[in-house]
Amino acid sequence: METEVTNISNHGLWILTGNKELFLPYETFPWFKDRTIKEITEVESFGEGHLYWETLDVDLSIEMIEHPERFPLESNT
């Protein structure tokens, strides 16, 4: 599945994966805040509905992005 970061703002980032565009707000996904464009845009899709940022060591499923309330996320930031 082709995946790319389509926009980065002060509030979060948008990802286009397959036929879905997803918004990841920094408030919910703090691993991306204060990272470089290069780090954020180096995303790979693997398996069915999984996204991985190797340099950030972040692994998220599309379900986690669409329904973060079902998956309490923890961060050391």
C-alpha positions in Angstrom: 0.0 0.0 0.0 1.4 3.4 -1.0 1.8 5.7 2.0 3.0 9.3 2.2 2.9 12.3 4.5 0.9 15.0 2.6 1.1 17.9 5.1 2.8 18.9 8.3 1.4 21.8 10.4 1.8 23.2 13.9 -1.1 21.0 15.0 -0.2 17.6 13.4 0.4 15.7 10.2 -1.7 14.3 7.4 -1.0 10.9 5.9 -2.4 9.4 2.7 -2.4 5.7 2.8 -4.2 3.7 0.2 -7.5 5.6 -0.3 -7.6 7.1 3.2 -6.3 10.4 4.4 -5.6 10.5 8.1 -4.8 13.3 10.5 -2.5 12.7 13.5 -2.7 15.6 16.0 0.4 16.1 18.1 -1.8 16.1 21.2 -2.7 12.5 20.6 0.5 11.4 18.8 3.3 13.4 20.6 6.1 11.3 19.0 6.0 13.5 15.9 6.1 16.9 17.6 9.4 18.7 17.2 10.8 16.2 14.8 12.3 17.0 11.4 10.4 16.8 8.2 12.8 14.0 7.1 12.0 12.0 10.2 8.3 12.4 9.8 8.1 11.7 6.1 10.1 8.5 6.3 7.1 6.3 6.8 6.6 2.8 5.5 3.5 0.7 5.3 3.7 -3.0 6.1 1.2 -5.7 6.6 -2.4 -4.8 6.4 -3.0 -1.3 7.8 0.3 -0.8 9.7 2.6 2.2 9.5 6.1 2.4 10.7 8.6 5.2 11.2 11.9 3.4 11.7 14.0 6.4 12.7 11.4 7.4 15.3 10.7 3.8 16.3 6.9 4.4 16.0 4.6 1.7 14.9 0.9 2.5 14.5 -2.1 0.8 12.9 -4.7 2.6 10.9 -7.2 1.6 13.6 -5.1 3.2 16.3 -5.0 6.5 14.3 -8.8 6.4 13.5 -9.8 5.4 17.1 -7.1 6.5 19.6 -9.6 6.3 22.4 -9.5 2.5 22.1 -5.7 2.4 22.5 -4.3 4.5 25.4 -1.0 5.6 24.0 2.0 6.2 26.2 5.0 8.4 25.5 8.2 9.3 27.2 8.1 12.9 25.7 
